[in-house]
Amino acid sequence: MARGFNKVILMGNLARDPEMRYTADRRACAKFAVAVNNTWKDKSGEKQESVDFINIVVFGPMAESCEKYLSKGRPVLVEGRLHTYSYEAKDGTGKRYSTDVIASGVTFLGGNKSDGDRSGGYAPDTRDEDFPMDMSSVRSDEDADIPF
C-alpha cells in the first residue's frame, strides 16, 4: 500500500481569539478559526466571494504563544495536517463528524495583540507524533460534552 500524505498550508485572518485549554496531562492546547477568503467569476462573469472558516488546533508551547500574541482579525500562516473525528450529538440525534487542522507551525504575520509591532513569527520544528490523535482528551470544565 502506498504511503499517504497529509499537509495543509493556510493563510488568512483569525475569526476569533484563541481558546486555551489543557489536556488531561496538562499540555496546553489552543483552538481558533482562520477565515480564508475565496474569489471567482461565475458563468456570467460576475465576481463572487466567499469565506471558509477553518478550525485550527495547536499544542504545547506554540499554543501558549498563540494565546498570548494572537487575536481576532490577526493575519497568520498555518501549516499542519487534517484530522477528522466523530462524536455523539448532545441531543442524541446520532454521530457527528468534525475536521480540524492540527498545526505543526503558526507564523504570525502582523503585530501582537498588545502593540503595533509588525515583526515576529513562531514556527517551531515539530513532528506529527508530538500531537495526540485522540482529540477527546482536550476539554475544559464547562465544555465537557464537546469532543475537543
C-alpha positions in Angstrom: 0.0 0.0 0.0 1.3 3.5 -0.9 2.2 5.8 1.9 -0.2 8.7 2.4 0.5 12.5 2.5 -1.5 14.9 4.7 -0.3 18.5 4.5 -2.2 21.8 4.9 -1.0 25.3 4.4 -3.4 28.2 5.1 -3.1 31.9 5.2 -5.9 34.0 6.5 -7.2 36.0 9.5 -8.2 34.8 12.9 -12.0 34.6 13.0 -12.0 34.6 16.9 -9.5 34.8 19.7 -7.7 31.6 20.6 -9.4 29.4 23.3 -6.8 28.0 25.7 -7.5 24.6 27.2 -5.4 21.8 28.7 -5.2 18.1 28.0 -5.6 15.6 30.9 -1.8 15.5 31.2 -1.8 19.4 31.5 -0.5 20.0 28.0 -1.5 23.4 26.5 -4.0 23.4 23.7 -5.3 26.4 21.8 -8.2 26.3 19.4 -9.2 29.1 16.9 -10.6 29.5 13.5 -8.9 31.1 10.4 -11.0 32.9 7.9 -9.8 32.3 4.3 -11.3 34.4 1.5 -12.1 33.0 -1.9 -13.0 34.9 -5.1 -14.0 33.6 -8.5 -16.1 34.6 -11.5 -19.4 32.8 -12.2 -20.7 31.8 -15.6 -21.9 35.3 -16.3 -18.5 36.8 -15.5 -19.7 38.4 -12.2 -17.2 38.3 -9.4 -18.2 36.1 -6.5 -16.7 35.9 -3.0 -17.0 33.5 -0.1 -15.2 32.9 3.2 -14.2 29.5 4.6 -13.8 29.2 8.4 -11.3 26.5 9.2 -10.8 25.2 12.8 -7.1 25.1 13.9 -5.8 23.2 17.0 -2.3 24.0 18.4 -0.5 22.1 21.2 2.4 22.8 23.6 4.4 26.0 23.8 3.2 27.1 20.4 -0.4 27.1 21.8 0.7 29.3 24.7 2.3 31.7 22.2 -0.8 31.8 20.1 -2.9 32.6 23.1 -0.5 35.3 24.1 0.0 37.0 20.8 -2.9 36.3 18.5 -6.3 37.9 18.5 -9.4 38.1 16.2 -8.5 39.7 12.8 -4.8 39.0 13.1 -3.2 37.5 9.8 -1.5 34.1 10.2 0.1 31.4 8.2 -0.7 27.9 9.5 1.0 24.6 8.5 -0.3 21.3 9.6 -2.4 18.2 8.8 -6.1 17.4 8.6 -7.6 15.4 11.4 -11.2 14.2 11.3 -13.0 12.7 14.3 -16.5 11.7 15.4 -18.7 12.3 18.5 -22.2 11.7 19.6 -24.5 14.8 19.4 -25.7 16.2 22.7 -29.3 16.0 21.6 -28.9 12.2 20.9 -29.6 12.5 17.2 -26.6 10.4 16.3 -23.0 10.7 15.3 -21.4 14.0 14.1 -18.1 14.5 12.3 -15.7 17.4 12.5 -12.4 18.2 10.7 -9.7 20.3 12.2 -6.2 21.3 11.2 -3.6 20.1 13.7 -1.0 22.8 13.4 2.7 22.0 13.2 3.6 25.6 12.7 2.0 29.0 13.1 3.6 32.1 11.7 2.3 35.5 13.0 2.1 37.9 10.0 1.2 41.1 11.9 1.9 42.8 15.2 1.0 41.2 18.6 -2.3 42.0 20.3 -0.7 44.3 22.8 1.2 46.7 20.4 1.7 47.6 16.8 4.9 45.5 16.3 4.8 44.2 12.8 7.6 41.7 13.2 7.9 38.2 14.6 6.7 34.7 13.9 6.7 31.4 15.6 7.1 28.2 13.6 8.8 25.5 15.7 10.3 22.3 14.4 7.6 19.8 15.4 6.6 16.4 14.2 3.2 14.8 13.8 3.9 12.3 16.6 4.2 15.2 19.0 0.4 15.7 18.8 -2.3 13.4 20.3 -4.5 11.6 17.9 -7.4 11.5 20.4 -8.9 15.0 20.5 -11.5 13.9 23.1 -8.9 14.5 25.8 -8.7 18.2 25.1 -11.6 19.7 27.2 -12.5 22.5 29.5 -14.7 22.0 32.6 -17.6 23.9 31.1 -17.5 22.1 27.8 -17.1 18.5 29.0 -19.6 17.3 26.4 -17.8 18.9 23.4 -15.3 16.5 21.8 -12.3 18.7 21.5 
